[in-house]
């Protein structure tokens, strides 16, 4: 029934390989000896690269994976007795196996979201707990940019959320596992990152690399200076201090040079737009809303979804609404998209003929 599958999976940008520029950077760093745990020239260079990227002095703690990065970021922000306000669809609440609660011994306070996004009203409602000794005290607001539903907060939305959170004494964390896609979608280059994160008043962010062509490379960025010794100690405690840190740093240097990180994310975003346009021509409105970043959420009957997924794997997303997720990556090609759309058309035609 189907031709040969595409050369890539549409399951997740996590399924993509390492960008050749990143592999080359790792190989180039693999010469001689260098002091461990970040006492190397690569780490010093990437710290300066992040200062340049954000347009100001920031504190940088390189890490190894997304869950650990979020845990470290929250660990450096929380005060005793505080909890974390997040959405029900946030990664820290829905996809990290309760790691923040187990490791940090803190409570996550998930709130209902619309398209994966936090609302100002939710902050006001949860802030009523402040000062009540019997209630968990929200001390950190965590936002996901881009969200698990592939939506993005506008700069104004982030600014308003930060303003309201700060008015209650909360600090604001951004889980930026896909921050590159969100910034690329804004279309303002690295100035968009400063507008989105620095100028809105975000305090700390998890800066993602692994979903954008890097291998086991993430970072916690503090927008205000953070005590280096304390940050390093906490990073060690949550198992995110890599001994051969130069190889993590080298990856970010490759990505940040000439803003390649945005080029790679822009490509992934554009492939999702092309995929959505083609799918709309086949299944109409069932293709879902046009993608803001590199994911789309079509509604498919089982008679289409099952054979198509067996041929080229993708994840189911919401069984109650028959929604699935298709995600593109830095290495998705036009040919991959065309081949997948060919498979979708065949699956739809076969389903219609059976009925």
WOLIN-V202066 format. One record per residue. N is the residue number from 0. RES is the residue in three letters. PSI is psi in whole degrees, -180 to 180 (NA if undefined). D_CENTER is the distance of its C-alpha to the mean C-alpha in Angstrom with 1 decimal. Layout:
n:N res:RES psi:PSI d_center:D_CENTER
n:N res:RES psi:PSI d_center:D_CENTER
//
This chain:
n:0 res:UNK psi:-45 d_center:35.8
n:1 res:UNK psi:152 d_center:32.7
n:2 res:UNK psi:-174 d_center:32.7
n:3 res:UNK psi:142 d_center:30.8
n:4 res:UNK psi:165 d_center:27.1
n:5 res:UNK psi:164 d_center:24.6
n:6 res:UNK psi:-2 d_center:23.7
n:7 res:UNK psi:164 d_center:20.0
n:8 res:UNK psi:149 d_center:18.3
n:9 res:UNK psi:22 d_center:16.5
n:10 res:UNK psi:-45 d_center:15.0
n:11 res:UNK psi:152 d_center:11.5
n:12 res:UNK psi:-13 d_center:10.1
n:13 res:UNK psi:-23 d_center:10.4
n:14 res:UNK psi:-16 d_center:14.1
n:15 res:UNK psi:158 d_center:14.5
n:16 res:UNK psi:-167 d_center:16.6
n:17 res:UNK psi:136 d_center:16.5
n:18 res:UNK psi:139 d_center:17.4
n:19 res:UNK psi:-36 d_center:21.1
n:20 res:UNK psi:-34 d_center:20.8
n:21 res:UNK psi:-44 d_center:18.7
n:22 res:UNK psi:-41 d_center:21.3
n:23 res:UNK psi:-37 d_center:24.0
n:24 res:UNK psi:-39 d_center:22.7
n:25 res:UNK psi:-44 d_center:22.6
n:26 res:UNK psi:-42 d_center:26.1
n:27 res:UNK psi:-31 d_center:27.3
n:28 res:UNK psi:-11 d_center:26.3
n:29 res:UNK psi:54 d_center:28.2
n:30 res:UNK psi:129 d_center:31.6
n:31 res:UNK psi:-165 d_center:33.8
n:32 res:UNK psi:150 d_center:32.9
n:33 res:UNK psi:145 d_center:30.6
n:34 res:UNK psi:146 d_center:30.4
n:35 res:UNK psi:174 d_center:27.7
n:36 res:UNK psi:30 d_center:25.1
n:37 res:UNK psi:2 d_center:24.1
n:38 res:UNK psi:54 d_center:27.7
n:39 res:UNK psi:165 d_center:27.5
n:40 res:UNK psi:-30 d_center:27.5
n:41 res:UNK psi:-44 d_center:24.2
n:42 res:UNK psi:-41 d_center:22.4
n:43 res:UNK psi:-40 d_center:24.7
n:44 res:UNK psi:-43 d_center:23.9
n:45 res:UNK psi:-30 d_center:20.1
n:46 res:UNK psi:-41 d_center:20.5
n:47 res:UNK psi:-36 d_center:22.7
n:48 res:UNK psi:-40 d_center:20.2
n:49 res:UNK psi:-37 d_center:17.6
n:50 res:UNK psi:-44 d_center:20.6
n:51 res:UNK psi:-40 d_center:21.4
n:52 res:UNK psi:-45 d_center:17.9
n:53 res:UNK psi:-8 d_center:17.8
n:54 res:UNK psi:22 d_center:21.6
n:55 res:UNK psi:171 d_center:22.6
n:56 res:UNK psi:125 d_center:23.0
n:57 res:UNK psi:161 d_center:19.9
n:58 res:UNK psi:130 d_center:19.7
n:59 res:UNK psi:128 d_center:17.6
n:60 res:UNK psi:105 d_center:17.1
n:61 res:UNK psi:143 d_center:15.7
n:62 res:UNK psi:-176 d_center:14.4
n:63 res:UNK psi:-27 d_center:14.0
n:64 res:UNK psi:164 d_center:11.3
n:65 res:UNK psi:-46 d_center:8.2
n:66 res:UNK psi:-46 d_center:10.7
n:67 res:UNK psi:-34 d_center:13.2
n:68 res:UNK psi:-46 d_center:11.2
n:69 res:UNK psi:-40 d_center:10.6
n:70 res:UNK psi:-45 d_center:14.3
n:71 res:UNK psi:-44 d_center:15.5
n:72 res:UNK psi:-47 d_center:14.0
n:73 res:UNK psi:-37 d_center:15.7
n:74 res:UNK psi:-35 d_center:18.7
n:75 res:UNK psi:-10 d_center:19.4
n:76 res:UNK psi:-30 d_center:19.2
n:77 res:UNK psi:142 d_center:21.2
n:78 res:UNK psi:160 d_center:25.0
n:79 res:UNK psi:135 d_center:27.3
n:80 res:UNK psi:-1 d_center:27.5
n:81 res:UNK psi:160 d_center:24.3
n:82 res:UNK psi:176 d_center:21.6
n:83 res:UNK psi:125 d_center:18.1
n:84 res:UNK psi:126 d_center:17.8
n:85 res:UNK psi:177 d_center:14.7
n:86 res:UNK psi:164 d_center:14.6
n:87 res:UNK psi:-25 d_center:15.8
n:88 res:UNK psi:5 d_center:12.8
n:89 res:UNK psi:152 d_center:10.3
n:90 res:UNK psi:-39 d_center:8.7
n:91 res:UNK psi:-27 d_center:11.2
n:92 res:UNK psi:-38 d_center:13.9
n:93 res:UNK psi:-21 d_center:13.6
n:94 res:UNK psi:14 d_center:12.1
n:95 res:UNK psi:25 d_center:13.0
n:96 res:UNK psi:35 d_center:16.8
n:97 res:UNK psi:24 d_center:17.8
n:98 res:UNK psi:-44 d_center:17.0
n:99 res:UNK psi:-40 d_center:16.7
n:100 res:UNK psi:-39 d_center:20.0
n:101 res:UNK psi:-46 d_center:21.7
n:102 res:UNK psi:-38 d_center:21.0
n:103 res:UNK psi:-10 d_center:21.0
n:104 res:UNK psi:43 d_center:23.6
n:105 res:UNK psi:166 d_center:22.1
n:106 res:UNK psi:132 d_center:21.7
n:107 res:UNK psi:136 d_center:18.7
n:108 res:UNK psi:91 d_center:20.0
n:109 res:UNK psi:140 d_center:18.1
n:110 res:UNK psi:148 d_center:19.3
n:111 res:UNK psi:139 d_center:19.6
n:112 res:UNK psi:162 d_center:17.2
n:113 res:UNK psi:117 d_center:17.9
n:114 res:UNK psi:32 d_center:15.4
n:115 res:UNK psi:5 d_center:12.8
n:116 res:UNK psi:145 d_center:13.7
n:117 res:UNK psi:146 d_center:15.7
n:118 res:UNK psi:155 d_center:19.2
n:119 res:UNK psi:-40 d_center:21.6
n:120 res:UNK psi:-36 d_center:24.2
n:121 res:UNK psi:-38 d_center:22.2
n:122 res:UNK psi:-47 d_center:22.1
n:123 res:UNK psi:-44 d_center:25.8
n:124 res:UNK psi:-44 d_center:26.6
n:125 res:UNK psi:-26 d_center:24.9
n:126 res:UNK psi:-14 d_center:26.4
n:127 res:UNK psi:-19 d_center:29.8
n:128 res:UNK psi:-18 d_center:29.3
n:129 res:UNK psi:130 d_center:29.6
n:130 res:UNK psi:-12 d_center:32.9
n:131 res:UNK psi:115 d_center:33.7
n:132 res:UNK psi:-20 d_center:34.4
n:133 res:UNK psi:-9 d_center:33.8
n:134 res:UNK psi:148 d_center:30.2
n:135 res:UNK psi:135 d_center:26.9
n:136 res:UNK psi:111 d_center:26.2
n:137 res:UNK psi:116 d_center:22.9
n:138 res:UNK psi:-22 d_center:22.1
n:139 res:UNK psi:134 d_center:18.4
n:140 res:UNK psi:124 d_center:16.3
n:141 res:UNK psi:123 d_center:12.6
n:142 res:UNK psi:148 d_center:10.6
n:143 res:UNK psi:124 d_center:7.1
n:144 res:UNK psi:109 d_center:6.4
n:145 res:UNK psi:160 d_center:6.1
n:146 res:UNK psi:171 d_center:7.4
n:147 res:UNK psi:-19 d_center:8.0
n:148 res:UNK psi:13 d_center:11.0
n:149 res:UNK psi:13 d_center:9.7
n:150 res:UNK psi:165 d_center:11.3
n:151 res:UNK psi:148 d_center:10.9
n:152 res:UNK psi:138 d_center:12.9
n:153 res:UNK psi:164 d_center:15.7
n:154 res:UNK psi:-43 d_center:16.8
n:155 res:UNK psi:-39 d_center:19.7
n:156 res:UNK psi:-44 d_center:17.8
n:157 res:UNK psi:-43 d_center:15.8
n:158 res:UNK psi:-42 d_center:19.1
n:159 res:UNK psi:-42 d_center:21.0
n:160 res:UNK psi:-41 d_center:18.8
n:161 res:UNK psi:-43 d_center:19.0
n:162 res:UNK psi:-45 d_center:22.7
n:163 res:UNK psi:-45 d_center:23.4
n:164 res:UNK psi:-45 d_center:21.5
n:165 res:UNK psi:-31 d_center:23.3
n:166 res:UNK psi:-23 d_center:26.6
n:167 res:UNK psi:6 d_center:26.4
n:168 res:UNK psi:9 d_center:25.7
n:169 res:UNK psi:152 d_center:22.0
n:170 res:UNK psi:157 d_center:19.4
n:171 res:UNK psi:126 d_center:16.0
n:172 res:UNK psi:139 d_center:12.7
n:173 res:UNK psi:121 d_center:9.4
n:174 res:UNK psi:101 d_center:6.3
n:175 res:UNK psi:46 d_center:4.5
n:176 res:UNK psi:-35 d_center:2.2
n:177 res:UNK psi:38 d_center:2.9
n:178 res:UNK psi:-32 d_center:5.7
n:179 res:UNK psi:-43 d_center:8.1
n:180 res:UNK psi:-39 d_center:8.3
n:181 res:UNK psi:-43 d_center:8.9
n:182 res:UNK psi:-42 d_center:11.3
n:183 res:UNK psi:-39 d_center:12.9
n:184 res:UNK psi:-28 d_center:13.6
n:185 res:UNK psi:-28 d_center:15.4
n:186 res:UNK psi:25 d_center:17.7
n:187 res:UNK psi:16 d_center:18.9
n:188 res:UNK psi:-154 d_center:17.7
n:189 res:UNK psi:-21 d_center:16.8
n:190 res:UNK psi:-28 d_center:18.9
n:191 res:UNK psi:-34 d_center:16.3
n:192 res:UNK psi:-44 d_center:14.0
n:193 res:UNK psi:-41 d_center:17.1
n:194 res:UNK psi:-40 d_center:17.9
n:195 res:UNK psi:-35 d_center:14.6
n:196 res:UNK psi:-51 d_center:14.2
n:197 res:UNK psi:-53 d_center:17.7
n:198 res:UNK psi:-20 d_center:20.0
n:199 res:UNK psi:-18 d_center:18.6
n:200 res:UNK psi:16 d_center:19.2
n:201 res:UNK psi:139 d_center:15.9
n:202 res:UNK psi:-44 d_center:17.1
n:203 res:UNK psi:147 d_center:14.4
n:204 res:UNK psi:153 d_center:10.7
n:205 res:UNK psi:117 d_center:8.4
n:206 res:UNK psi:112 d_center:7.9
n:207 res:UNK psi:144 d_center:5.9
n:208 res:UNK psi:-33 d_center:8.6
n:209 res:UNK psi:-35 d_center:9.1
n:210 res:UNK psi:1 d_center:7.2
n:211 res:UNK psi:43 d_center:9.2
n:212 res:UNK psi:-3 d_center:12.6
n:213 res:UNK psi:169 d_center:12.9
n:214 res:UNK psi:110 d_center:14.3
n:215 res:UNK psi:54 d_center:13.4
n:216 res:UNK psi:115 d_center:12.5
n:217 res:UNK psi:178 d_center:10.3
n:218 res:UNK psi:147 d_center:11.8
n:219 res:UNK psi:126 d_center:12.7
n:220 res:UNK psi:122 d_center:14.1
n:221 res:UNK psi:125 d_center:16.9
n:222 res:UNK psi:-17 d_center:18.2
n:223 res:UNK psi:150 d_center:21.6
n:224 res:UNK psi:136 d_center:23.4
n:225 res:UNK psi:140 d_center:22.8
n:226 res:UNK psi:119 d_center:25.6
n:227 res:UNK psi:-47 d_center:24.9
n:228 res:UNK psi:-42 d_center:27.0
n:229 res:UNK psi:-43 d_center:25.5
n:230 res:UNK psi:-41 d_center:21.9
n:231 res:UNK psi:-38 d_center:23.1
n:232 res:UNK psi:-45 d_center:25.0
n:233 res:UNK psi:-38 d_center:22.1
n:234 res:UNK psi:-40 d_center:19.9
n:235 res:UNK psi:-43 d_center:22.8
n:236 res:UNK psi:-34 d_center:23.3
n:237 res:UNK psi:20 d_center:19.8
n:238 res:UNK psi:38 d_center:20.2
n:239 res:UNK psi:11 d_center:17.7
n:240 res:UNK psi:101 d_center:20.5
n:241 res:UNK psi:138 d_center:20.9
n:242 res:UNK psi:-45 d_center:24.5
n:243 res:UNK psi:65 d_center:24.2
n:244 res:UNK psi:-23 d_center:21.7
n:245 res:UNK psi:-29 d_center:22.9
n:246 res:UNK psi:-28 d_center:21.1
n:247 res:UNK psi:-47 d_center:17.7
n:248 res:UNK psi:-41 d_center:18.9
n:249 res:UNK psi:-35 d_center:20.3
n:250 res:UNK psi:-45 d_center:17.1
n:251 res:UNK psi:-36 d_center:15.6
n:252 res:UNK psi:-44 d_center:19.0
n:253 res:UNK psi:-41 d_center:19.0
n:254 res:UNK psi:-41 d_center:15.7
n:255 res:UNK psi:-24 d_center:16.7
n:256 res:UNK psi:128 d_center:20.2
n:257 res:UNK psi:24 d_center:21.2
n:258 res:UNK psi:41 d_center:17.6
n:259 res:UNK psi:-34 d_center:17.0
n:260 res:UNK psi:-35 d_center:13.2
n:261 res:UNK psi:-35 d_center:13.6
n:262 res:UNK psi:-44 d_center:16.2
n:263 res:UNK psi:-42 d_center:14.2
n:264 res:UNK psi:-38 d_center:11.4
n:265 res:UNK psi:-40 d_center:14.4
n:266 res:UNK psi:-45 d_center:16.0
n:267 res:UNK psi:-43 d_center:13.3
n:268 res:UNK psi:-45 d_center:13.4
n:269 res:UNK psi:-34 d_center:17.2
n:270 res:UNK psi:-36 d_center:17.6
n:271 res:UNK psi:-38 d_center:16.0
n:272 res:UNK psi:-42 d_center:18.4
n:273 res:UNK psi:-41 d_center:21.3
n:274 res:UNK psi:-44 d_center:20.5
n:275 res:UNK psi:-42 d_center:20.6
n:276 res:UNK psi:-45 d_center:23.8
n:277 res:UNK psi:-40 d_center:25.5
n:278 res:UNK psi:-36 d_center:24.6
n:279 res:UNK psi:-36 d_center:25.9
n:280 res:UNK psi:-18 d_center:29.1
n:281 res:UNK psi:-45 d_center:29.4
n:282 res:UNK psi:7 d_center:28.3
n:283 res:UNK psi:-138 d_center:28.4
n:284 res:UNK psi:-17 d_center:26.6
n:285 res:UNK psi:-14 d_center:25.3
n:286 res:UNK psi:-16 d_center:22.6
n:287 res:UNK psi:-174 d_center:20.9
n:288 res:UNK psi:149 d_center:19.6
n:289 res:UNK psi:140 d_center:18.8
n:290 res:UNK psi:138 d_center:15.2
n:291 res:UNK psi:-32 d_center:13.4
n:292 res:UNK psi:-124 d_center:10.9
n:293 res:UNK psi:31 d_center:11.0
n:294 res:UNK psi:150 d_center:11.8
n:295 res:UNK psi:159 d_center:15.1
n:296 res:UNK psi:79 d_center:16.8
n:297 res:UNK psi:156 d_center:20.5
n:298 res:UNK psi:120 d_center:23.2
n:299 res:UNK psi:137 d_center:25.4
n:300 res:UNK psi:156 d_center:28.5
n:301 res:UNK psi:-33 d_center:28.8
n:302 res:UNK psi:-21 d_center:31.5
n:303 res:UNK psi:-46 d_center:29.0
n:304 res:UNK psi:-44 d_center:25.8
n:305 res:UNK psi:-52 d_center:27.5
n:306 res:UNK psi:-34 d_center:29.2
n:307 res:UNK psi:-41 d_center:26.4
n:308 res:UNK psi:-34 d_center:24.0
n:309 res:UNK psi:-31 d_center:26.7
n:310 res:UNK psi:-46 d_center:27.0
n:311 res:UNK psi:107 d_center:23.4
n:312 res:UNK psi:141 d_center:21.0
n:313 res:UNK psi:166 d_center:18.2
n:314 res:UNK psi:140 d_center:17.0
n:315 res:UNK psi:149 d_center:18.9
n:316 res:UNK psi:-45 d_center:16.8
n:317 res:UNK psi:99 d_center:19.5
n:318 res:UNK psi:-30 d_center:22.9
n:319 res:UNK psi:-33 d_center:24.7
n:320 res:UNK psi:9 d_center:24.0
n:321 res:UNK psi:32 d_center:23.9
n:322 res:UNK psi:148 d_center:20.4
n:323 res:UNK psi:165 d_center:18.5
n:324 res:UNK psi:128 d_center:15.2
n:325 res:UNK psi:128 d_center:15.5
n:326 res:UNK psi:137 d_center:12.7
n:327 res:UNK psi:167 d_center:13.6
n:328 res:UNK psi:178 d_center:12.7
n:329 res:UNK psi:-26 d_center:14.1
n:330 res:UNK psi:7 d_center:17.2
n:331 res:UNK psi:134 d_center:17.9
n:332 res:UNK psi:165 d_center:21.4
n:333 res:UNK psi:-37 d_center:23.6
n:334 res:UNK psi:-39 d_center:25.8
n:335 res:UNK psi:-45 d_center:23.1
n:336 res:UNK psi:-45 d_center:22.4
n:337 res:UNK psi:-41 d_center:26.2
n:338 res:UNK psi:-40 d_center:26.9
n:339 res:UNK psi:-41 d_center:24.4
n:340 res:UNK psi:-34 d_center:26.0
n:341 res:UNK psi:-42 d_center:29.4
n:342 res:UNK psi:-40 d_center:28.5
n:343 res:UNK psi:-44 d_center:27.3
n:344 res:UNK psi:-42 d_center:30.6
n:345 res:UNK psi:-42 d_center:32.6
n:346 res:UNK psi:-41 d_center:31.1
n:347 res:UNK psi:-45 d_center:31.8
n:348 res:UNK psi:-42 d_center:35.3
n:349 res:UNK psi:-39 d_center:36.0
n:350 res:UNK psi:-41 d_center:35.0
n:351 res:UNK psi:-38 d_center:37.2
n:352 res:UNK psi:-34 d_center:40.1
n:353 res:UNK psi:-31 d_center:39.9
n:354 res:UNK psi:NA d_center:40.1
//
